[in-house]
């Protein structure tokens, strides 16, 4: 989720704007995505993952619009609502730019390796219903839609319903999955793939110490809700990146928040559980230039990745 993804910048999704390869000025977000995407087109073996990466070139600049937010950024209003209710004095005007629309915090190309794993499992999204919990922004959803998927994203950040309201072919649901039954209802059922990247971490949901940052409600109820949203044979997929494990650093505990036994009890066949994917994850991270620029980090020594994959019986 975008609000939580801010804490994951070090771990997985790059900075908001890397330095250009030959100068010091920040590279615009959309140009960066397209440049790196072009470089990454030959990396996947799967034809559909290649097509996904190539579709980055089709991403268009965001529509010209303005939104308003409160000082604490918890409340966001459309330009029309702010003016209609005379809220401008209490709110800050914010033009919708590429960073807000295609935030590099939720780098769409960061889905390259997670999707590569799915391709290895025989999954192809063309004509399939795909849900992304904690999508962060719309880039990867538009790219999946461009290759034939029917895409839904769930996100808690209140700005998304405002800035994406005019988008076609992508369904965005705003709210807290697990806590609010209306979120799952709005997203719908019959999904072929229910996935989450960098949101469903044990460190966020069930940390070894303290209270989790993500409250999904009772485990049995949350897993039952996922199961209900999937069609028979549909895939439940969690892929997480994170820094090397560190005490009291929630984002570094990238394990599945539920046990294998809990998944099986909820009606899933577990195909892979906390499967280490660090070698390939690091390879993809370097390709994505997560080790470049002022926000870059030591990918080779401080990036781990793993995934859990289950199928609805």
N, C-alpha and C positions, 0 to 999 in steps of 0.2 A: 504494500500500500504506500502511496506516495509519501504521506506523513512519516511513516516508519522507514521508508526507503532513504530518507535523509540521513538516517543513522547508519546506513549500509554503504555510503559512498566509498569509504575506504575499502570495503570488502569486495565489491563486485561490479559496480556499474559505471565506473569512470567518473570524471568530473563533469561540471556543467559546460565547460568549453576548453578544449585542449589548445595548446599553443599550435600555431600553424607550423608545418614542417620546416619552413625556411625563414621565419620571422617571429617577432615577439607578440604580435597582435593576436588576441583570441580568435579562433576560427568559428564562424557562425555555426550553430548547432546543426542545421539541416545540411549545410555543406560538408560538415564533418561526418555525419551519418552516411552521406552519399559517397564521399571519398573512401572511407573505410569499407563501406559495403562493396564498392567496386573492387577493392583489393581482396576482399574476402570471398568473392564469387567462386573462386576455384577450390576453396577449402572443403566444402561438403562433398561427400560421395553421392548422396541421394539427390536425384533430379528435383524432387519437390523442395528440398531444403535449399538447393541452388536457386530455384525459382523464388523462394522466399527472400533470400539475400538480394537477388537482382531487383526485386520489387521495391527496394529502398529508393531506387532511382525514380520511382513514380510518386514518391511523397511530395506533396505540394506545400507551399507556404501557408501558414494559418490565415484564416479570414481576418480582415481588418475589423477589430472590435475592441471595446474597452470594458473592463470589469472593475469593481470597487471592493476593497476589503477593509475590515476593521483593523485597528492597530495590532491586535494579537493574531490576526490572520485566521481567526476561527469562523468568521462570518464573511461571506462573499455575496455580492449582488451584481446583477446585470446592470448595464448602463441605464436601461430604461427604468428598472425598478429603483435604482438609486435616485434618479431625477424625479420620478413620480412621487416618491416618498420623501423627497428633500433630504436625503441622507448624506449628500456630498460632504457636508461639514464634518461629519463624524467618521467618514470613510476616506480611504486613499485610492486615488485613481491609478489604474494599472493597465497599460496597453497590453494586449495579448501578443506576445512575441514567440519566436521559435522555441526558446528555452521553456516557456510555460507550456507550450503546445506539444512539443516533442522532447520533453525534459530528458537530458542525458543522465539524470539520476535513475531513470527507468529506461536506459538505453535499449531501443528496439533490437539492435544487433546483439545485445546480450542474450537473446533467445537462440542464437545460432547453435551453441552446443546443446542446450536442453532439447531443441527440436531434432538435432542430429541423433540423440539417443532414441527418440521416438521412432525415427526413420529406421534405425537398426532393429527396432522391435516390430517392424512391418506396418507401422501406422502411416497413413496418408490423409491429410486434412481435406482434400478436395471433396466437396459435397457433404462434409461432415459438420456437425455442430460442436463448436469448441468454446469452452468457458475458461477465462483467465482471472483467477482471484488475486486481487492486489495488483492489477495491471499497471498502475502508476501513471501511464499516459497512453496515447492512442496509437503510437507508431507501429508497434508489432501487431496490433489488431488490424490496422489498415493493410499491413503487409500480408497477413494471413488471409484476409478477405480478398486481396488481389489474386491469390492463387486458388481461390475457390472455396474457402471455408466460410461457414456461417458463424459469426463471431460475437461473443458477449463478454464484456469486461465488468468486473465488480471492483469498486474503489471507494474509499471513504472520503477522499478530499472533496470539499464542497464546491470547488471551482469547476470540476469536470462537467457536471450537468450544464453549466453555463457556456463553457467554451466549445463543447462538442455537440451542442443541441442541433446544429445544422448538418452534421455528418450523416452520410447515408451508407448503409451496408455494414454498420457497426453498432451494436446495442450496448450502451453504457448504463450500468445500474449503480446508483449511489447508495451507500449504506454499509452497515456492519453485519456481515455474514455471521450466522450463528446466534448473535444476540437478537436480531430482528428478523422474524419469519417472513416479513414482507419482502426482504431482499431476495431470498431464494424464490419466492413466488413471482417476483418481477423478472427474474432471470429465466425462469421456465425449467422445463424438463426435457428428456430425450437427448441429452448430450452424449456425444461419442468420446469426448475428451474433457475432463475436468482437471485443469492444471493450475499450479501456483509456483511462481519463481520468487525466491528470496522473501517470502512472507511467512509460510508455515514452517518456522524453525522451532525446535524445542526451546532454544534460548528465548524466544519471543512468547511462546504459548505456555510452556511448562518448564521454566528455568529451574535449575537445581537449587537456587537460592532466591528468595523474594517472590514478588508478584510479577506475572507475565505482562508484557506490553500489549498483547493481543488477547482479548477475551472472546472466545468462541462459544461460551456457555458450556454445559456438560459435554464431556467427550462423546458419550453414546449418542446424544442428540445431534451433535455436529456431524459425526460420521454417518448417522442415519440420513441426515439431510443431503450429504454428498451422494450417498447411494441412491436416494430417491431421484435426484436430478439426472443421474446417468441412465442410459438405456442398458439393457442386458448386454454384457460383453464390453461395455464402455470402460475407458481407462481413467483411473485416478492417479495423478502424477504430481509429485513434489520434487522440484530441483532447487538446490540451494548452493550459493557461493558464500564463503566467509573467510575471515583471516584465521591464522593458526589459533587453536583453542587457547583461550586465556581466561583465568578465573574472573568472574564478575563482569564479563563482556558478553552480553546476551547474543549479539550477532555472530559470535564465533562458534556457538553451539548450533551447528547446522543439521543436527540429527532430526529425523522425523519426530513430530511432537507426540505421536501415538506409538504404542508397541505393535509388533507384528500380530500378537494375539488379539488386540483390540480391532485391528483392521479385518482380521478373519472373522471375528465375532459379528462385525458390522455387515458381513456378506461379501467380502472381497477375497479373491485369490491373489496372494502376494507374489508378484513376479520378481521383484527386487526390493531389498530392504536396506536402507542406508548404504547403498552401493557406492563405494569410493570411485570418484571420477576425476580426481585431482589432476592427473597427468594431462588428460584431454581438456579439462577445464582451464588449466594454465596455458595450454597451447592456444586455445580460443581467446583467452584474455589478452595474450600478447598480440594476437592478430587484431583484436579490438582496440589496442593501444591503451589498455588500462594502466600500463606502466609508464606512460608518457605524459609530460606536462606537469604543471604545478600540483595537480591533484593525483598524479600517478603514484603507485606504490610498488613494493617489491613482490611482483607476481610470482617469481620463481620460488621464493621462500615464505611468502605470507599470503597465499591464497589456496584454499582447499575447496573442493566441491563434492557433492554426493547427491544421490537421488533415490527416491522410493517410488515404485510403480506397482499398481494393483489393478485388477480387473474385476468388475462387478459380475458375480456369479449369476 
